[in-house]
Amino acid sequence: MNVEPLEFEKPIVNLERQLAELRDRAADSDIDMNGEIKRIEDKLAKTKLDIYRNLSSWQRVQIARHTQRPYMLDYVEHSFEDFLELHGDRHIGDDEAMPGGFAYLEGRRVVVLGHQKGRDTKENLRRNFGSAHPEGYRKAMRLMKMAEKFNAPIVTLIDTPGAYPGIGAEERNIAEAIAFNLREMMTLSVPIVAVVIGEGGSGGALGIGVADRVLMMENAYYSVISPEGCAAILWKDRKYATEAAEALKLSAADLQGLEIVDEVIPEPLGGAHQDHIGSAASLKKAVRKNLMDLREFDSETLLENRYQKFRSYGQFRERNR
């Protein structure tokens, strides 16, 4: 798969081009170029490690938004079996930005749902760029209630810049739909595992994010607002998105340190878009492990732990004056 490079990856692309040219030249001539090839290979490996092990928060946001990154249905295809998609919220209609249904995870029946983006203009219009309408959140809750009825764990895959803010969504009460999900997810008696696989934007992400375990892919982000939105409010200019990303503490490592996220799922070097199969294997392993851990709790303990987990968010310190 040809991966489109991001701006900060250009030194890697230049070295890869040099390496390819050297190998082609060596193949077309009798000149021994092994030493030069080895030197470029070593420099390329070192450059990759230097860049990918020292990513800034803004660079991780860029990776999280990469158009070739695996999306919700890619993970469903590679991490789950026998997915049966269910449609409609039983009130207004279906929302293709929020697919979901029954599936199996290594023989165990689960309900899996989440945000789905598109890779081209046509699919993005169909999926509304991953920004769900009220129908999407109501469909998600319908499926979660169905999971509770059949005693099936719930897995949610979060990847959205935010819920759709258009007039139609407001008319059909997007805020109420999300608020209803927040309340009802807190009372569901089956285990819930949420995974932020790309963008975790605002209430649109939290609307399916109230879970017993909250996991994040290594290069995903989870934030109350986008870096650009934050920069526009605080600095009156979106060009300060880099500074805003650092201040928001939106990376997986930052959020794990703040105990908002329970586990960070490692990605292949360079990001999940470099290896869909490997990324899906990592996600499957992490979800399976956490569901196995949650099986030890009865429903009463599960609900109490979930309640206490979210009650503990938002810690602060007072400074003596």
N, C-alpha and C positions, 0 to 999 in steps of 0.2 A: 504494500500500500504506500503510495506517494504521500508523505506527510508534509503539509504546508508549514514552513517554519515561522516562528514568531520572531519579533525584532531582536530579542536578546539571544536567539539561537543562531544568528547569522555567522558568528565565528566558527561554530560547529559545521555549518553548511559549507563554508569556504574551505575548511580543512578536508571535509568529505569529498569535495570537488577535486582538490589537489591530489588526494589519495587515489581517486578513480582515474585521473589523468596519468599519474605515475604507473599505475597497474596496466593501463592500456598501452603506454609507451613501452613498458618492459615486455609485454606480450608481443609487440610488433617488432622488437629489435633483439639483438644478441647481447645488449649491454646489461651487466649485473646491477640492478637497482634495488636489491634487497635491503641494503643499509639505509637508503633514503626512504624506502617504503616503511621500514620499521620505525624510523624516526618520526614520520608523520603519524603512524598508527599510535605511537606512545603519546605524542602531543595531542592527538584527537581524544584519546581516552582520558588524559589529564584535564583537558578543556571541558569535556562533558561532566566530569566529577566536580570541577570547580564551579561550573554554572549551576548544575542541578542540585548540588548539596548546599548551595548558598542562595537559594531563590528568595526574593523579597515577597512580601504579601501581595503586591500588585502583580508581580510576575505569576504568582500562583492563581490569581484571579484570571489572568489571560489564559493560562492553561485550562482552568475550569470552564472557560467559554469556548475552547477550541472546537471548531465545527466538525472535526474528525474524532472527537472524543466519544467513547461509547455512551449511548443514551439508555434510557430506562428499558426499552424493548430489546436492546442489544444484550443487556444483563439478564433479562428474562430468558432470552433464547439460549444463552451460554451457561447460566447458573441454575436454571430451574428446568423441570421437565413437564410435558403435557399441559402447557398453559391453555386455559380456556377463558377467553375474554368475555366479560359480561358488559352489557351496555345500558345506558339510561339511568336517570335519577328518579324516575316515576313521578316527576312533577312537570318538568319543562322539556327535557330531551337529553341527548347524549353530548358529552364533551370529549372530543378526541385529544385534548391536551392532558387528559387524566385517564389513561387506560388502566384497566385492572381486571382481575378475575382469579379463578382458582388455578393452582399449579401444585407440583410436587417438588420437594427439596430432599433429594436422596430418599425417596419413598415416603416422606411425611407430607401430608396435605397441608397446604398453607394458602392464604389469600395474599396475593402480591399486587400492589398498585403504586402508581407514582406519576410524575410529570414526564411528558414526552415532547421533545423538540423535533424540528425537522432539519434536514441537511441541505435542502434547496428551497427556493421560493415557494414552489407549489406545496411541498410538504409542510413548510413553516406556516403557510396560510391555513392549511388543514389542522395543524396542531396548535395554532395561535402562538407560535414561538415559545411554547411551554408555559404560557400564562393561562391558568385555568379560569373558567367562568364559575359562577355559583353552582351551575349544574355539575361541574366536575367535583366540587367538594361534597355536594349532596350525594352524588354517585359513590364517592369514596366512602362516605359514612354508611350508605346502604350496604356496600360490600363488607365493611367492617362489622356491621350488625349481623350480617349473614355468617361471617367467620365465627362470631360469638355463638350463634345458634348451633353451628356444627362443630364447635370446640376446636377450631383451626387457628393456629397462630397467624399473626398479621406481619407482613414485611412491607414497608413503604420505602420507595426510592425517590428521593427529593432532588429535583433539578429544575429550578425555575428562577427567573429574575424577579418574580413577584406575581401575585394574582392579577388578573386582567383589570385595569382601572377604567375601562370605558363606560359610557353612559348606560348601555344595556346591562352591564354587570351591576352597576349601582342601582338601576331600576329593579333588578331582581335580587338585590340585597346581598352583595358579596360579603360585606362585613358580618352580617348575621350568619351566613353559611359557614364562614371560618370560625366565628365565635362558638357556634353550635358544635363544630367538630372538636374544638379545644375542650369543651366541657364533656362531651360524650366520650372522647378517647380516654379521658381520665377515669371513666367508670367501666370500661370494657374489661371483662373478666378473663380474657385470653392474653397470652404474651404478645407484646408488640416490639418489633425491632425496626428502627428507622435508620436509613443510610443516606447521607448527603453525598451524591455521586458527582455533582458538578456545582451548579449555582444553588445556594440556599438563601433565597432572597425574601426577607420580611415575613409578613403574615401568610403570604402565599406558600412559603416553605413550612411554617409552623402549623398550618392547617392540616397537615398530615404528619406532623413531627412530634406529637406527644406520645412518647414511647418509654418502655421499660429500659431499653438500651438505645442510645443514640450513637451511631458510628459515622465516620467521615472518611471518604477517600483522601489520600495524602495531599492531593492538589485541588481539592474542593474548597469552597468557602461558604460560610454561614454567617449571615449578618442581618441586622435590623434594617439596613439601607445599603444601596450600592455605593461603592467608593465615589463614583461620579455624582450621585445625588447628595452624598455627605459633603463633598467639596463645593458643590453649588450652594449649599446652605451656609456652611461655615466660612468659606473663603470667597463666595460669590463668583467662583470660576471653576469649571470642571477640570481645568488643567492640573489642579492640585489633587487629582485622584490618587496619585502615588502616596502622598502624605496621608490622605484620608484612609487608605487601605491599611497603613501601618497603625494609625491611631485606633481604628475600629477593632483590632485584634480578631480578625475574621478567619485566620488560617486554622487548619486542623490542629497544628501543634499548639498554637495560642489557646484555642478553646479547650483542648485537653488539659492544659495547664490550669485553666480556670474552672475545670470540672463541669463544663457544659457538655462536653463530648466524652463518651466512655472509652472509645477505642479509635485509633487511626489505622486505616487499612492501607498497607503499602502499595504503591504503584510501580510499574516498570520504570527504569531510568528514563527520564524525559517526559513522563506522563502516561496516563492510561490510553491515550490515542495512539501510542507507539505499539501497543499490544493488547487488543481487545480480549483475546482468549485468556491471557495471563491475568489481566485485571479482573475478569469475571471469575476466574478460579480463586483469586484472593478474596473477592467479595463473598463468594459462596462459602468458603472456609470460615470467614468471620461470622457470617449470619448463622451458619449451622452451629458453631461453637456457642454463640450467645443464646440461641434457642434451646440448646441442650442445657445450658446453665439455668435458664428460666423455668425449665420443666420441674425443677426441684421445689418450686414454691406453689402452695395452694393459692386459690384465687384471692382469698382475703389478704394474705401476705403480699401477693403481687400488687394489689391495689394500694395497700398502705405504703409499700416501697416506692411505687410510682408517684404517689402524692408527696411523699417526703423528698423525693428527688427534685421535683419541680419547685417545691417550697424553699429548697436550699439555694435556688438561683438568686442572683442579684445581691451578692454580699457587698458590703461597703465598710470603709474604715473612717473613723473620725479623727481629725487632727486637732491637737491641743492648740489653742490660740494664746 
